[in-house]
Amino acid sequence: MRKEVLSLLSDENIKGVSQLCKVLTNPTRIKILSLIYKKDLTVNQISDRLKMSNSMVSNQINYLKNINYIECKKGTENFYRHDDEKLIVTINRLLEQSC
């Protein structure tokens, strides 16, 4: 088991884990990621559902987009989503442990 873990300790893997931890330290990001899992939503829709300002949501959307955690479909309005099941499983496990 220890050998398997050591084989995962490449600089790239560690950077990815560090980035994931940064994402998960922000409650708004966790809410957004949970909300847009396999759903196309606009900033306005996300803001309404989370009862947050558009600017607050937009800032977090931009952060997540810049690190390639979410996709943007451009049109008359921009729609955001992600399909990362592993990320949602991780979030759900953390939520279960904290309750």
Rosetta blueprint (number, residue, H / E / L):
1 M L
2 R H
3 K H
4 E H
5 V H
6 L H
7 S H
8 L L
9 L L
10 S L
11 D H
12 E H
13 N H
14 I H
15 K H
16 G H
17 V H
18 S H
19 Q H
20 L H
21 C H
22 K H
23 V H
24 L H
25 T L
26 N L
27 P H
28 T H
29 R H
30 I H
31 K H
32 I H
33 L H
34 S H
35 L H
36 I L
37 Y E
38 K L
39 K L
40 D L
41 L E
42 T L
43 V H
44 N H
45 Q H
46 I H
47 S H
48 D H
49 R H
50 L H
51 K L
52 M L
53 S L
54 N H
55 S H
56 M H
57 V H
58 S H
59 N H
60 Q H
61 I H
62 N H
63 Y H
64 L H
65 K H
66 N H
67 I L
68 N L
69 Y L
70 I L
71 E E
72 C E
73 K E
74 K L
75 G L
76 T L
77 E L
78 N L
79 F E
80 Y E
81 R E
82 H E
83 D L
84 D L
85 E H
86 K H
87 L H
88 I H
89 V H
90 T H
91 I H
92 N H
93 R H
94 L H
95 L H
96 E H
97 Q H
98 S H
99 C L
